[in-house]
Amino acid sequence: MSQPGIPVSGGAPASLQAQNGAASASGSLYTNGPVQNTLMSSQVSVSQGYNSQLPGSYPYLIPAKTLNPVSGESNYGGSQTVSPLSNYQGPGQTLYRPPVASNPVTASLHSGPVPRMPLPTSQNAAATPVPSGSFLPGASVQPSSNWQYNYPSTGSQTNHCPRASSQSTISGTTNLTGHQYVSSGDPSLQNSFIKSGITPNTNNGPMVVHNSYDEIEGGGFSATPQPTNQNPTMNRSVGYSYPSLPPGYQNTAPPSTAGMPPSSLNYPSGPQGFNQTPLGANHLTTSMSGLSLHPEGLRVTNLLQERNMLPSTPLQPPVPNLHEDIQKLNCNPELFRCTLTSIPQTQALLNKAKLPLGLLLHPFKDLVQLPVVTSSTIVRCRSCRTYINPFVSFLDQRRWKCNLCYRVNDVPEEFMYNPLTRVYGEPHRRPEVQNATIEFMAPSEYMLRPPQPPVYLFVFDVSHNAVETGYLNTVCQSLLDNLDLLPGNTRTKIGFITFDSTIHFYSLQEGLSQPQMLIVSDIEDVFIPMPENLLVNLNESKELVQDLLKTLPQMFTKTLETQSALGPALQAAFKLMSPTGGRMSVFQTQLPTLGVGALRPREEPNQRSSAKEIHLTPSTDFYKKLALDCSGQQVAVDLFLLSGQYSDLASLGCISRYSAGSVYYYPSYHHQQNPVQVQKLQKELQRYLTRKIGFEAVMRIRCTKGLSIHTFHGNFFVRSTDLLSLPNVNPDAGYAVQMSVEESLTDTQLVSFQSALLYTSSKGERRIRVHTLCLPVVSTLNEVFLGADVQAISGLLANMAVDRSVSASLSDARDALVNAVIDSLSAYRSSVLSNQQPGLMVPFSLRLFPLFVLALLKQKSFQTGTNTRLDERIFAMCQVKNQPLVYLMLTTHPSLYRVDNLSDEGALNINDRTIPQPPILQLSVEKLSRDGAFLMDAGSVLMLWVGKNCGQNFLSRVLGVQNYALIPQNMTDLPELDTPESARIIAFISWLREQRPFFPILYVIRDESPMKANFLQNMVEDRTESALSYYEFLLHIQQQVNK
Amino acid sequence: MAFTFAAFCYMLSLVLCAALIFFAIWHIIAFDELRTDFKSPIDQCNPVHARERLRNIERICLLLRKLVLPEYSIHSLFCIMFLCAQEWLTLGLNVPLLFYHFWRYFHCPADSSELAYDPPAVMNADTLSYCQKEAWCKLAFYLLSFFYYLYCMIYTLVSS
């Protein structure tokens, strides 16, 4: 670690002090590259001063070469040590002075940045002085704690700049550059970053803004010890490289590494089924050389012969066929994914392929590392407002060409300076151009009103039915436990409303000895009593809030009121929230029966089987209208439905859907009869309360000219054709969009998509998170098929099918799903395959397509049969729309593992933990055996099915029971036993859990458990009373395809 | 020169057709307004503007909904009149649109027809472009039929 040598020899402190004063007086702290350079050069001449002053330079904490382990512990205090130093960032100010160059003091100041550069030997000597030095004893400045790059100059710069003489001119530019690259290395550090920069600089107004920290994301250019961007070898000049790129076909990465299951897993017929039909040479045009690198992807598969296509490891998304250099910069597929990784050139080609074109996004995912940029200007295309990204091309030093609209833009002066390498004139190495996912701190022009405070309002149903379920206990307890963890700052506000046939407000005004309940019984015309005391500052009234949460569960135990006036309560809550916006969490346990928004039961159980007559559409538009009002006032409504009866989620769900909230559903919740649901609620609440949140957000998705986005899926309101209004955004929400090719893309090789999410963080900062994805354009059908991403396609189809079921009917949607497979496979057969072979030939990329579509048909949303309750179906549909792709795929097609014989073979090793990696099995009862135990990972639940004749070994050493009959009925935890078997399975399960932000509950299922039906329902390859088995489905498809 | 019932029908439909043309033009403008937010992108992201914009959208959608019934009933009135006047050719020209209107009105997916043109649905780009195309087609149709009615009116007045 190159320890910024803080302090120094001899006279340094004194001179620094002087500087300090000067700096604070001047107020402008921004040091900028050019200036520094000139100064430096001048300094070099004044070698004496230079050396002594060197330490001063260190205020610019430099990204540690190697992330010091100690840095992890750096805390607030640590960052404070920085403060005195940062005061020295006065160079800008000094510049205003008349000819300063001769002034040794100033010289010393500006020398700051220098150490980074290849130093003349004399300087090195100076730089080495140890931190032990003078004025910050013991407080070693942790580079990681405060990576602010106030980039001064760089070595190369010196060359460009005339010596001291040019100083004055350069000083003009000083103020332009105020970039600070704030990054924190480690998420665990987050708290310590809070505004650490501010304290030191309180007197310097402008500085404050720039010093703000990314306390939420453990951002950082890279948490890896060595900021990659700094490494000269890594710096390919991306921008420049574009023009020279061959058509994007130099991909060396195999498209799907997970492609083939180990042969041992294959059916006996497997090997002979390898129809290695190499495609006719005529199909491989320009891309021959590139494609031949991955024969796997070229393989045509006969699904009827090779039935075991499921890879034994989780399916990896295909890698776009791009030049390695570009691909390395491309957006992570977990965040941004396209159904076709090779974009067809024309709409005609897309129509021929019969595959849906669209994007799946998970824009607000919790990221371990996220570069955060604070800069006074955000560089965007002047015509289409695209943010500068790694896929733009730099025509020369001063101009860049937008990759979305092809407009040529100027590079702003400030952008010429690269804070990471501290080189002037290398705009293509700036972090904005090196990262496909980046977050900007929005300057003030992005907000017209001050960012809203975090406001949380909880609305509880306290009717008799609600009290019966006993949910209040759980919720209040969870709230109490997580009150301090609610994302927020000192401005956080909180409020509570309860309702039955009347609406109860709680005054939590500071100074009251106990919460005061106000009852409004006029539900026809709801008004808010004492609006100022109902939403209170959480910090100031914390005790009252805690009081209330403790007493709330007991307050209504004797209630006899069975009516529920949800509509009026929502109206009241909306009125209360509308001045600020925020998040409203509504807990409802029955069908609303009073006032506006009252609903009538519509479900007729004996009609469940007929797919036609079910009510998927809202019966009233009250909730939709209210949701739009909420959206306009930046209020998001999250609905927790805990109901045993039909509650018309189709109507109620609208309130969340259009206000960008989320829906949680706990069928038959009861605190005693259904402890598993209680645990689920607890875990989900904990995640819900503590996860990140973004307020008053909007998201815009842009794409290269020629493509157009036409339909959005997810929870939001589309405010103008490409702008999604998201009053709240949470890290567990996914979105999907459909696209079409409007103009031919023949004259372009690459297309890009950019999503920009502007939000207010819970700390009250306005931020913009930008993701950019770049994909190649292809001209032949074969290449389109090769690049198909089967998971994304299935996910998008599921979204489209939900829309179809609502607008037409469920059976229509099911037909459309099946037709999607048939159409695309027959298109492949007729246009790509040269010789017509018998069987069901599919491109390797789509080998799982029929399986996934079959799984969708058997998913709760789209299944037929009498066993799905309407609310559960609608909830499943909400989930399809609102879940990120990964979890959607897991719920549709869960992973099945055999876990009674886990071994360390092929295990992962993470942090000294050995995590066994059992192969994923097909979802067929044929894979189960009575003498084994199987774990099914369905995203939000884990199910461990224990066979009747399961080995005694497993029972005693993993489950900790003596025999099969002793396995408890509602077992949701595995005991931690001191056996290797137990350790392995627990390691495996916790590894699965760590991969997702929420906490999937584990159910241990015996043969006679009620949960067994759920487990078996997921066996999608098997035949059920109303659905085909996988093989039958394939035969059906084959029949249709070969027609 | 005879002032027949047919001639009266044509005269009345001429007037009403002018109204329909206005409706169609208004639809086109409304959809255009829905499609484009004239604010600069940065302003669009501003929560204050969001409220205004949303109110605008709701207002337009409300008006659109209110116009549905008048338009459809005026057009049905044409058809009934031409049926009574036994103007088969004119009726024949109008029947397809009449059926289309019936289909639009009764094929509403929602449980109540009130949800036609509801803001979240209309704001979807493909729905919007469909509506816009529909409005343009109707405009063309009404314009042509306007001149056709004019011709027919004069023809029936002059002939016989």
Interface residues (C-beta under 8 A of the other chain):
Chain A: R385 E445 Y446 M447 L448 R449 Q452 G581 H615 T617 P618 S619 T620 D621 K624 L628 S631 G632 Q633 Q634 Y658 E696 V698 R700 S708 I709 H710 T711 F712 F717 V718 R719 S720 T721 D722 L723 S725 Q738 L758 V806 S807 A808
Chain B: L34 R35 T36 D37 P41 I42 D43 Q44 C45 N46 P47 V48 H49 A50 R51 R53 L54 R55 I57 E58 P109 A110 D111 S112 E114 L115 D118 P119 P120 M123 N124 A125 D126 L128 S129
